[in-house]
Each structure stands twice: as C-alpha cells, then as structure tokens.
Amino acid sequence: MAATSMKIILSVDSVRYPLTGIGRYTYELASALQMRSDLSLLMLSGDRLVATLTSDRSDPQSAQDMPRSLSQAIYRRLRRSRTAVETAKALKDALAKHSLRKHKGAIFHGTNFYLGDYNGPSVATFHDISVFTFAHYHPPERVSFMQRQMKITMDRADMLITVSNSARKEIACYFGYPLEKIRAIPLGCSDAFRPRATSETRSVLERYGLEHGRYVLFTGTVEPRKNIEGLLDAYSALPEQLRTNYPLVIAGFQGWKSERLHARIAAAANAGWARYLGYARGEDLPLLYAGAHLFIFPSHYEGFGLPVLESMASGVPVVCSSSSSLPEVVGDAALTCKPEDTDGLRELIRRGLDDTQWRLGARARGLKRAAEFSWHRCAEQTVEV
C-alpha cells in the first residue's frame, strides 16, 4: 500500500504584490513546496483555499487586479479602524475555519505570525518579536494588534519557526517559551541576485540615472527601525569628494514616521550626494544591487536581514550593523559596528569605498557565504518541522 503523502495548508495572505520581506518568504516557500512530490499542498488566501499561487509580479499596479476573498476586501477598505480590523479578522477566521474543516489531518502553517482557530496540528513563523522588544519602532495600533495575535498564536502552535538563531533565542528568553519548540530556519536568496557585468546593468541603471560601480546602495522601508538617520549622519561626515563620487542611493517604500527622513534625504539630494528612488520594481532590484560599489545596512533590528544576503550574492561588499541577526547572516564577509556608533559607521563606509584589498576579499567571502543559503534548503527544513 502506497504511503500517504503529508498534507500541508500554507497561509499566503502576505503574498501581496509588489513583494516585500514576509511576502517574498511566503512566495518562495510556497513555490519550493509545490515542487515536491512527497507532499500535498493547499494554500489559504483569506478564507479561500487555492491550489496554486499567482505568478510573481513586481509591478505595484498589479496588486490591484488580484482576486481577493470577501474578508480581504473588507479589511482593505476599513483597515484604518481598529474595530473594523478586528471585525474583519474575526470574519476571516470564521470563514477560514469553515474552509479548513474538510481537511482534517493537514498541518496548517501560518507564515506571517498568525494562526487562526484550526482543529489540527499547526506551525507558525515568527520573523521577529520587535513589536514587543522594539515597540517604539512601530505604530501603536500595529503593536497593540500584533501583540495580542502573537500571544494567541503561541498558545495555539505546536511548533514555532523563526528565521535566525538570534530570533529563536530572543523568543525563548522573552516569553519563557520552550526552546525545543522553536526551530531557526534561515531564508534563501533568488538566483536573480548574482554578479553582473556593466553591459547587463546599463539599461536599468540608465533609467534611474545611475552608473555601474558609482553609487552606494541602501534598500528597505524608510522608517526609524532601519536607522537611516544614523546612515545620513555618517555619510554627511565623509569627505565631500567621496560623497559626490559615490552618492548614497536609497530604495524602498515610504514608511511610518518618515517625514523628517525624507526631508533630510531631499536636502542631501540637493547637495548632490544622495538619491531617493522610491520602491524599486522587483525585476530592477537585482540589477541595482549588482551595480552598487557598496551596500550599507545599519538597521537597529532585523529578524533576518534579507538585503545583506542579496547584496553578498550580487558580489557587492557590505557594511552593516552588528545588531540582532545580521552577524549570523554575514559571517566574516562584512564590516560591522553597533548601529548607534555613527563615527564607527563613517569610518567603515570610508574603508568600504576606498580599501581595494578589503573589497576584493569581501566580495569573495560574501559570494561564498551567500551560497550557503537557498530557498530549497529553507523548504526542506520547513518540511522537517
């Protein structure tokens, strides 16, 4: 008699285009799991079960034409109201529970912190617990909502997955949660992130008014947690010629409490040493990475830090903070300092720009380090859990 394959139901609500961190994780994990013949995979989108994901679309406009469930549509219209959000979530959970009833015995995986009321084995991914440990870096309404939902999830989950050993230890220590019930599974990196010749990047970089090897890159949402304030302080203290020869390019969504940051970026742009690109399309991002002279990521806190992995895979030297998970991602490939050490960051940036010998070594070490991470391995370890 043939062995029964494992049945998994994966929550894919975070797969909203254009993809950002958790959406990317969920999309890549689902894509890798769909390739396996030893399991049966269904995906829960809102309150509907689907067999396949919509293809990866990078154009922000494409998000508008994605089919959505009733509860998702209500949430999108009323998400500014706490009462409406709670009502929509309760509706979604009730409808999802009804959809899941016919799939008893399946393992349910909530990929984005949350688990609904499911009568079966369940696993949740906690990417970080910054709404508890760094609550001041989030809007109060987000903190309140996520803290409640994450506590409910911890009570419901049979196992937790997180994306770094740093986050695993933090969860266990902060909540007194059993360490043996938490697994750290690193993220992966798409093959699109790789070293590229100038001829490969030219058409995209010209569209942004950039030149291969003549700019420094930061990617991420413009918000306080990313320490862009410290980055601007450090960069503004570099010699003027260095700043103008290698302008700082910032790519990412406008985030929470970003008005002052954007004013500073605009002033730096007027002075000729910074550029703000807004959100870069998914197909452009690997080329923006590959064309950079240096990548800087001085974040105060990261559950994983996917941009530093993508930079290393692109053959670009990295300067980043030594906080949270970042040291275990970069290994010995990057220059690191504490996020609040602005003077130290300035000196590391200067070395990252000028020290040719270090740059050559960092490129080789970064490519070797990045090769240790893959979405295939992430999926394999998730199946083991």
C-alpha positions as CSV (number, residue, x, y, z in Angstrom):
1,M,0.0,0.0,0.0
2,A,1.5,3.4,-1.0
3,A,2.4,5.7,1.8
4,T,0.1,8.7,2.3
5,S,1.8,12.0,1.5
6,M,1.9,14.7,4.1
7,K,-0.8,17.3,3.6
8,I,0.1,21.0,4.3
9,I,-2.1,24.0,4.2
10,L,0.0,27.2,3.9
11,S,-1.3,30.7,4.7
12,V,-0.4,33.0,1.9
13,D,-2.2,36.3,2.9
14,S,1.2,38.0,2.9
15,V,1.7,37.4,-0.8
16,R,0.7,40.8,-2.0
17,Y,2.4,42.4,-4.9
18,P,4.9,44.0,-5.0
19,L,6.5,41.5,-2.7
20,T,8.4,42.7,0.3
21,G,10.2,40.6,3.0
22,I,7.5,38.4,4.5
23,G,5.6,38.2,1.2
24,R,8.8,37.1,-0.5
25,Y,9.4,34.4,2.1
26,T,5.9,33.1,1.8
27,Y,6.0,33.1,-2.1
28,E,9.4,31.4,-2.3
29,L,8.5,28.8,0.4
30,A,5.2,28.0,-1.4
31,S,7.0,27.8,-4.8
32,A,9.5,25.4,-3.4
33,L,7.0,23.2,-1.6
34,Q,4.9,23.0,-4.8
35,M,7.8,21.3,-6.5
36,R,7.8,18.4,-4.0
37,S,6.1,15.1,-4.9
38,D,6.2,13.8,-1.3
39,L,3.5,16.2,0.0
40,S,0.1,17.6,-0.9
41,L,0.0,21.4,-0.7
42,L,-3.0,23.7,-0.4
43,M,-2.8,27.5,0.2
44,L,-5.2,29.6,2.3
45,S,-5.7,33.1,0.9
46,G,-8.1,35.0,3.1
47,D,-10.9,32.5,3.6
48,R,-10.4,30.6,0.3
49,L,-8.3,27.5,-0.4
50,V,-6.3,27.6,-3.6
51,A,-4.0,25.1,-5.3
52,T,-1.6,27.5,-7.0
53,L,-0.2,30.9,-6.3
54,T,-0.5,33.8,-8.7
55,S,2.8,34.2,-10.5
56,D,5.4,36.6,-9.1
57,R,4.5,40.1,-10.3
58,S,6.7,43.0,-9.5
59,D,4.6,45.9,-10.8
60,P,2.9,47.7,-7.9
61,Q,-0.1,48.3,-10.1
62,S,-0.6,44.5,-10.5
63,A,-1.7,44.3,-6.8
64,Q,-4.9,46.0,-7.8
65,D,-6.2,43.2,-10.0
66,M,-5.5,40.2,-7.7
67,P,-8.7,38.3,-6.8
68,R,-9.5,38.6,-3.1
69,S,-11.8,37.0,-0.7
70,L,-14.7,38.8,1.0
71,S,-12.9,39.2,4.3
72,Q,-9.8,40.6,2.5
73,A,-11.9,43.1,0.6
74,I,-13.5,44.3,3.8
75,Y,-10.1,44.6,5.5
76,R,-8.6,46.7,2.7
77,R,-11.5,49.2,2.9
78,L,-11.6,49.5,6.6
79,R,-8.1,48.8,7.9
80,R,-7.6,52.3,9.4
81,S,-10.2,51.5,12.1
82,R,-9.2,49.1,14.9
83,T,-12.8,48.0,15.4
84,A,-13.1,47.3,11.7
85,V,-9.8,45.4,11.5
86,E,-10.8,43.2,14.5
87,T,-14.2,42.6,12.9
88,A,-12.7,41.7,9.5
89,K,-10.2,39.4,11.2
90,A,-12.9,37.6,13.1
91,L,-14.9,37.2,9.9
92,K,-11.8,35.9,8.1
93,D,-11.0,33.4,10.9
94,A,-14.6,32.1,11.0
95,L,-14.8,31.6,7.2
96,A,-11.3,30.1,7.1
97,K,-12.2,27.7,9.9
98,H,-15.2,26.6,7.8
99,S,-13.0,26.1,4.7
100,L,-10.5,24.0,6.6
101,R,-13.0,21.6,8.2
102,K,-12.9,19.2,5.3
103,H,-9.0,18.9,5.6
104,K,-8.6,17.2,9.0
105,G,-5.2,15.8,9.5
106,A,-3.4,18.5,7.4
107,I,-0.7,20.6,9.1
108,F,-1.5,24.2,9.0
109,H,1.4,26.7,8.6
110,G,0.8,30.4,9.4
111,T,3.7,32.1,7.6
112,N,3.1,35.6,9.0
113,F,2.9,35.5,12.8
114,Y,-0.8,34.5,13.0
115,L,-2.7,31.2,13.5
116,G,-6.5,31.1,13.2
117,D,-8.6,28.6,15.2
118,Y,-7.7,25.3,13.5
119,N,-8.6,21.9,14.9
120,G,-5.4,20.2,13.9
121,P,-1.5,20.3,14.1
122,S,-0.2,23.8,13.4
123,V,3.0,25.7,12.9
124,A,3.6,29.4,12.8
125,T,6.6,31.5,11.6
126,F,7.6,34.4,13.8
127,H,10.0,36.5,11.8
128,D,10.9,38.6,14.8
129,I,9.3,39.9,18.0
130,S,10.1,43.6,17.5
131,V,6.6,44.7,18.4
132,F,7.5,43.5,22.0
133,T,11.2,44.3,22.2
134,F,11.4,47.4,20.0
135,A,7.8,48.6,20.1
136,H,8.8,52.2,19.7
137,Y,9.8,51.4,16.1
138,H,6.1,50.5,15.1
139,P,2.8,52.4,15.0
140,P,1.0,51.9,18.3
141,E,-2.1,50.4,16.6
142,R,0.2,47.8,14.9
143,V,1.9,47.0,18.3
144,S,-1.4,46.5,20.1
145,F,-2.9,44.3,17.3
146,M,0.2,42.1,16.7
147,Q,1.0,41.6,20.4
148,R,-2.5,40.2,21.0
149,Q,-2.4,38.0,17.9
150,M,1.1,36.7,18.6
151,K,0.2,35.6,22.1
152,I,-2.8,33.8,20.8
153,T,-0.6,32.1,18.2
154,M,1.9,30.9,20.8
155,D,-0.9,29.2,22.7
156,R,-2.2,27.5,19.6
157,A,1.0,26.5,17.8
158,D,2.5,23.0,18.1
159,M,5.8,24.4,16.9
160,L,7.2,27.8,16.0
161,I,9.6,28.6,13.1
162,T,11.8,31.7,13.1
163,V,14.3,32.9,10.6
164,S,17.5,33.2,12.7
165,N,19.1,31.8,15.8
166,S,19.1,35.3,17.2
167,A,15.3,35.5,16.9
168,R,14.9,31.9,18.3
169,K,16.8,32.7,21.5
170,E,15.1,36.0,21.8
171,I,11.6,34.4,21.6
172,A,12.5,31.7,24.1
173,C,14.1,34.2,26.6
174,Y,11.4,36.9,26.3
175,F,8.4,34.6,26.7
176,G,9.9,31.7,28.6
177,Y,8.8,29.6,25.6
178,P,10.3,26.1,25.3
179,L,13.4,26.4,23.1
180,E,12.8,22.8,21.8
181,K,9.5,24.0,20.3
182,I,11.3,26.7,18.2
183,R,13.3,26.0,15.0
184,A,15.5,28.5,13.3
185,I,15.3,28.2,9.5
186,P,17.3,30.8,7.5
187,L,15.9,32.4,4.4
188,G,17.2,31.9,0.9
189,C,18.2,34.1,-2.0
190,S,16.9,34.0,-5.5
191,D,19.3,33.2,-8.4
192,A,18.5,36.6,-9.9
193,F,20.9,38.1,-7.3
194,R,24.3,37.5,-8.8
195,P,27.4,39.4,-10.0
196,R,26.7,41.1,-13.4
197,A,28.8,42.9,-16.0
198,T,28.3,46.6,-16.7
199,S,26.6,45.7,-20.0
200,E,23.9,43.7,-18.1
201,T,23.0,46.5,-15.7
202,R,23.3,49.5,-18.1
203,S,19.7,49.7,-19.4
204,V,18.1,49.6,-15.9
205,L,20.7,51.9,-14.2
206,E,20.4,54.5,-17.0
207,R,16.7,54.6,-16.3
208,Y,17.4,55.6,-12.7
209,G,20.2,58.0,-13.8
210,L,22.9,55.8,-12.2
211,E,26.3,54.5,-13.3
212,H,27.6,50.9,-12.6
213,G,30.0,51.0,-9.7
214,R,29.5,54.7,-9.0
215,Y,27.0,54.6,-6.1
216,V,26.3,53.2,-2.7
217,L,23.0,51.4,-2.0
218,F,20.6,51.0,0.8
219,T,17.3,49.1,0.3
220,G,14.4,48.9,2.8
221,T,11.4,50.7,4.0
222,V,12.1,54.3,5.1
223,E,11.3,54.1,8.8
224,P,13.1,54.7,12.1
225,R,14.0,51.0,12.7
226,K,16.2,50.9,9.7
227,N,18.5,53.6,11.2
228,I,18.5,55.8,8.1
229,E,19.0,58.8,10.4
230,G,22.4,57.3,11.5
231,L,23.2,56.5,7.9
232,L,22.7,60.1,6.8
233,D,24.7,61.4,9.8
234,A,27.6,59.1,8.9
235,Y,27.5,59.7,5.2
236,S,27.3,63.5,5.6
237,A,30.5,63.4,7.6
238,L,32.5,61.8,4.8
239,P,34.8,64.0,2.7
240,E,32.7,65.9,0.1
241,Q,34.6,64.4,-2.9
242,L,33.9,60.9,-1.7
243,R,30.2,61.6,-1.2
244,T,29.8,63.1,-4.6
245,N,31.8,60.4,-6.4
246,Y,29.7,57.7,-4.7
247,P,26.3,59.2,-3.9
248,L,24.0,57.3,-1.5
249,V,21.1,55.7,-3.2
250,I,18.0,54.8,-1.1
251,A,15.4,52.5,-2.5
252,G,12.2,51.5,-0.6
253,F,8.7,52.3,0.4
254,Q,7.8,55.4,2.5
255,G,7.2,54.0,5.9
256,W,6.0,55.1,9.3
257,K,7.4,58.3,10.7
258,S,9.4,59.0,7.6
259,E,8.6,62.7,7.0
260,R,11.8,64.0,8.7
261,L,13.9,61.3,7.0
262,H,12.6,62.3,3.6
263,A,13.3,66.0,4.3
264,R,16.9,65.0,5.1
265,I,17.2,62.8,2.0
266,A,15.9,65.7,-0.2
267,A,18.4,68.1,1.3
268,A,21.2,65.6,0.7
269,A,20.0,65.1,-2.9
270,N,20.0,68.9,-3.4
271,A,23.6,68.9,-2.2
272,G,24.5,66.3,-4.8
273,W,25.3,63.3,-2.6
274,A,22.0,61.3,-2.3
275,R,19.1,59.9,-4.3
276,Y,15.8,58.5,-3.3
277,L,14.3,56.1,-5.8
278,G,11.1,55.1,-4.0
279,Y,10.1,51.5,-4.4
280,A,12.2,49.7,-7.0
281,R,10.4,47.1,-9.1
282,G,11.3,43.5,-8.4
283,E,12.9,42.9,-11.7
284,D,15.1,46.0,-11.3
285,L,16.3,45.2,-7.8
286,P,19.0,42.5,-8.7
287,L,20.5,45.0,-11.2
288,L,20.5,47.8,-8.7
289,Y,22.4,45.6,-6.2
290,A,24.8,44.3,-8.8
291,G,25.7,47.8,-10.0
292,A,26.5,49.2,-6.5
293,H,30.0,49.9,-5.3
294,L,29.0,49.2,-1.7
295,F,25.9,48.2,0.2
296,I,25.1,49.7,3.6
297,F,22.5,48.4,6.1
298,P,22.8,50.0,9.6
299,S,19.5,48.7,10.9
300,H,18.7,48.7,14.6
301,Y,16.9,45.4,14.5
302,E,16.3,42.6,11.9
303,G,14.7,39.2,12.2
304,F,17.0,38.1,9.4
305,G,18.2,40.8,7.1
306,L,17.5,39.6,3.5
307,P,19.0,42.7,1.8
308,V,22.5,41.9,3.1
309,L,22.3,38.3,1.8
310,E,21.1,39.6,-1.6
311,S,24.0,42.1,-1.7
312,M,26.6,39.4,-0.9
313,A,25.1,37.1,-3.6
314,S,25.4,40.0,-6.0
315,G,29.2,40.3,-5.3
316,V,28.8,43.6,-3.6
317,P,30.8,44.4,-0.4
318,V,28.6,45.0,2.7
319,V,28.8,47.4,5.7
320,C,26.1,46.7,8.2
321,S,25.2,46.9,11.9
322,S,26.2,44.2,14.4
323,S,22.7,44.1,15.9
324,S,20.3,41.2,16.2
325,S,20.5,38.6,13.4
326,L,22.9,40.4,11.0
327,P,26.2,39.0,12.2
328,E,25.0,35.4,11.7
329,V,23.9,36.2,8.1
330,V,27.1,38.0,7.0
331,G,29.6,35.8,8.9
332,D,33.1,37.3,8.3
333,A,32.2,38.8,4.9
334,A,31.1,42.3,6.1
335,L,32.3,45.3,8.1
336,T,30.1,45.7,11.1
337,C,29.6,48.2,14.0
338,K,26.9,49.0,16.5
339,P,24.0,50.9,14.9
340,E,24.4,53.8,17.3
341,D,28.1,54.2,16.5
342,T,27.9,56.9,13.9
343,D,31.6,57.7,13.9
344,G,32.4,54.0,13.5
345,L,29.9,53.7,10.7
346,R,31.5,56.6,8.9
347,E,35.0,55.0,9.1
348,L,33.7,51.6,7.9
349,I,32.0,53.3,4.9
350,R,35.2,55.1,4.1
351,R,37.1,51.8,4.2
352,G,34.4,50.0,2.2
353,L,34.7,52.7,-0.5
354,D,38.5,53.0,-0.7
355,D,40.2,49.8,0.6
356,T,40.7,47.8,-2.6
357,Q,42.3,44.8,-0.9
358,W,39.4,44.5,1.6
359,R,36.8,45.0,-1.1
360,L,38.3,42.1,-3.2
361,G,38.3,39.8,-0.1
362,A,34.8,40.9,1.0
363,R,33.4,40.1,-2.5
364,A,34.9,36.6,-2.4
365,R,33.8,35.9,1.2
366,G,30.4,37.3,0.5
367,L,29.8,35.1,-2.5
368,K,30.9,32.0,-0.6
369,R,28.7,33.0,2.4
370,A,25.6,33.7,0.3
371,A,26.0,30.2,-1.4
372,E,25.2,28.6,2.0
373,F,21.6,30.0,1.9
374,S,18.8,28.8,-0.5
375,W,15.0,28.7,-0.7
376,H,15.3,24.9,-1.5
377,R,17.1,24.4,1.8
378,C,14.6,26.6,3.6
379,A,11.7,24.5,2.2
380,E,13.5,21.2,3.2
381,Q,14.0,22.3,6.8
382,T,10.4,23.6,7.0
383,V,9.1,20.1,5.9
384,E,11.3,18.5,8.6
385,V,9.5,20.7,11.2
